[in-house]
């Protein structure tokens, strides 16, 4: 064989190697797919169960006699969803004939005017049923957080609690200067027989004194409601009307300040509030059961079921219209 003669090379195929690797990857893919399907199915079942059971979670924190103390938790910003939860929680309390007293555990800076008033209203049903309510404050129970609880039979706060802030606030944004910078000149038309329609109702222009006065009148009316709630709940402690007006001037207070000015009855923790509830219910000679009512946390079903869509002109218009109505808040701005 000469030096220039090519040397033949034989390629032998085997069943191992690359084919085995591909089969392994396919098996792993199927395993992962089945695993993920199982997770999604499990989360969907949990979401369905959560919906069926409602939004109130009831847990037993202390086993005892049939006589029961309920700890009803209200936490976070007070909005429509929190009001709905409070309504359902109050139903749970009233349907349980063993509940002898309620500890209202509040940890909230407040929130919407209407939502706060609705929760106050629902809690009145407990008082009308002759069930004592003991309010227990966490880190903050201010503005709407105080509103919903000021009519409790006894109020205690932790030493680090911020409370009070009795007042109403509204934030309004106008867009005239912004729109002018991008070359937009909005035109708002109103019917000739409703000339006041645009007063405090048009965010496409800078507001005048008249606009602000209109909103301030509404705020004053909402404050009157707030003040009447506080007077009803704390008038037996703060008996002088002028003193109550000075206390209810929008100031936020520490627990010690609130105790001195009559907004609360004592300083203590949740356990202390439960002990007071036991005493108020006449259960000092027995060990009652303690139930904790709280708002259920959202499940993860929405992570897989959520659908995204482009923002339409209608969505944008609706969002801008949301800004055109001042949001009246019983809210402590931290």
N, C-alpha and C positions, 0 to 999 in steps of 0.2 A: 504494500500500500504506500503510495507516494505521499509526500508531505502535504500536497494540496488536496488530497481526497478527504471530503468531510466525514466526520465521525458520527454515525447515527446515534440518536438519543431516544430511548424508549420511556414513555410516560405511562405509569401504571396507576389507575384510579382505585381508590379504596373506599370502604363504607364509613370510615372514621373521619377525623379532621373537620373540615368545613361543614359537611352535612350535619355532623353531630352538634356543632356550634349553633347552626341555624335552628335545629330542632329544640335546643335548649332555650334559645331566645323566644321561640314561638310558645313554648310551655310557660315561660315566665310571663309573657305578655298576657296569655289567657288567665293565669293565676291573678295577676294584678287587676285585670279587667273584672273578674268575678269578685275580687275583694272590694273594689270601688263600688260595684253595683250593690253589694251587700251593705256598705256604709250608707249609700244614698237611700236604699230601701229602709234601713233602720232609722235614719233621721226623719224620713217621711212619716214613718209610723209614730215616732215620738211627737212630731208636729201635730199629727192628727189627734193623738191622745191628749196633747196639751190643749188643743182647741175644744175637745169634747169636755174636758175637766174644767174649763173656764180659766180665769186669770188670777184666781185667789189660791194661794198655796197655804195649806193648814198643816202645821207640824206640832207635835207634842214635845214641849221642852221640859216638862216635869209631870211625871205620873203621880196621881194622887186619888182623892175621892171623886165622886161624881160631880161635886161642886167645882166649877171651873172659872178661872180667870183668863180672859182673852187679851193678848197683846196685839193690837192692831197697828201695823206699821204704815206710815205715810212718809215717803222719802223722795228726794229729788224735786225738780221743778214741777209745780202744780199746773197741770194742763188738762185737756179733755180726757186723755187716756187715764190719768191718775184719778180723775173724778169718777170715771166708769169703774175703775178698780175699787174705789172707796164705796161706791154704791153696792157692788157685789159683796164686798167684805162685810158691810153692815147687814146685808141680808143673811150672811152666814151666822153672824152674831145673834140676830133676832130669831133665827130658826133653831138655834141651839138653846133649848130650855134650861140647860145646866149652867149656862154662863151667868155668873152673879155680879161681875164687874169687868170693866174694860180699861186697859192701859193703852192710851193713845200715844204711840211712840212717834214723835215728829222730828225729822231731820231734813228741813227744807227751807230754802230762802224765799219761798213763796212762788208766785206765778200769776196766772190769769185771774182777772177779777171774777168772771163768771164761774170758772172752775173752782175757785176758792169758796165762793158762796154756795155752790152745789155741795161740796164736801161738808161745809158747815151745816147745811140743811139735812144731809143724810145722817150726820151724827146726832142731830136733834131727835131723830127717831129712837136712838138708844136712850137718851134722857127721858123721853116720853114713856118709855117702857120701864122707867124707874130703875134703870141699871146705872150705877155710878160710873163716871168716866174720870180717870186720873191721867192727866197729860204728863208725859215725860219727854224732855227735850234733849236732843243729841248735840251735835256740833253747832247747828244753827236752826232756829225756829223763829224766823223773822217775817215781817209783813204778812203775806198770805199764810205762811206757816203758823204765825200767831193767830191770824184771823180764824182759822179752822178750829183752833183749840182753846180760844179765850173763854169759852163758856163751859169748860170742864169743871168738875166739882173740886178739883185740887190740881195745881200745876207745880211741878218741880223741874229744875234744870240742872245740868251738870255745871261744874265750876267754870268750864271753858266754853259754855254756850254763848252765842250771840243771839239776842232776841229783840223784840220791839219792832222798830222801823214801821210804825203804824202810819200808813199814807198810801198815796196812789201816784204812779208815774206813767208817762207816755212818751215814747220815742217816735219821732216822725222824721223821715228823710224826704227832701225835695230835690228835684232833678233839673231845675231850670238852668243853672250854671253849667252843669255837666253836659246837658243836651246842646247848649249854645256852643260849647267847645268842639262838638263833633258835627256842627252844622244842621242840627235838627230843631225845627220850630213847631212844637206841638200846638194844636188848636183845640180848645175845649168848648163845646157848645152846650147850652142849657135851655130848657123851655122858658118862655117869657114869663109864665105864671109861677115859676119856682126859682126866683132870682137868688135865693139863699143856698141853692143846691151845691154850688161850688165852694161855699165857705167851709174851710177845714176838710175839704174833700177833693182837693186837686193837687197832686204832688208834682205836676209838670210846671209849676211856677213857684217862686219863692213866697213863703207865707207872710201875710200882713199881720198887724196887731189884731185885726178882727178875727182872723183865722185862729190865732192863739187864744184869744178870749173865748171863742166857742168851745175849744177843747178843754180849756181850764174850767169852764162851767160844768162840763161833763165830769171832769176829774173831781171837782168839788162835790158833786152829787154822789159819786162813788165813795168819796171820803166820808160823807155823812153816814152812809150805810156801814162802813167800817167802824166808825166811831160808835154807832149805836150798838154794834155787836160787842165791842169792848165794854161799853157802859153796862150792857145787860150782863155780861159775864163777870166783870170786875168791880161793878158799882158798889158791891157790899164791902169791898176792901178800900177802894179809892172813892170815898164818899163825897169829897168836895169836887164839884163840877170843874172849877178853875184848875185844880190840881190835875185832874184827868186830862183836860185840854193841853196842859203843859207837857204831860208825859206822852200824849199821843200826837206829838208834833213832827213825827217822822224820824226821830233819833233812834239809833240802834244802841242797845245796852248790853253790858256784861251781865252775867247771872247775879252778881252781888248788887249791881245797880238796879236790876229788875226786881230783886227782892225788896230793896229799900223803897222803890217807888210803887210797889204793889202789883206789878204785872205778873209776878209769880208768888207762890206760897212757900217755897222752900228750895234748898239745893241738895241734889242727890242724884243717884244713878238709876238705871232701869230696875235693878233689884229692889231699890228703895221704893220705887213707884208700885211694884208688885206687892210689896208688904203693905203699903197704904191701901191698895185696892182690896187686899184680903181683909184688912180692918174695916174698911167702909162697907164691905159686903157681909160683915158679921161672921167671918169664917176663921177667927183667931184661934179657935179650938180644934181646927182640923187642917189637914195638909191638902189643899185643893190641887186639882190638875191645872196646868198652865198650857194654853194653846197659843201659838204664834201665827198670826195671819199676815202674810206678805204677798207682794206682787210677784207672779211668776216671771222668770227671766225668759226672753225670747229664745226659741229654738233656732237651730241652724238651717231649718228647711228653706228659708229665704235665700240662703247662699246659692242653692242649686236651682231654686225655682224662679229666681229673680230674672226679669227680662229688661233689657236696656233698649231704649229707643231714642231717636234724635229729638231734640227740643224743637217743638213747632212754634210758629208765630203765636198761636193761641195760648200755648203754655207761657210764653214770654209775656204776653199781654196780661194773663191772669196773675202772674207773679208781680208785675208792676201794679196791678190793681190792689194786690194785697198791701202794698205800701201806702195806698191812698187812704186807708182807714187806720187811724191811730190805735195802737194796741194798748189798752188800759191794763196796767199791771199792779197787783199788790206784790211788789218784788223788791227784795233787798239786793242792790247791786254790789257784789263783793269785789 
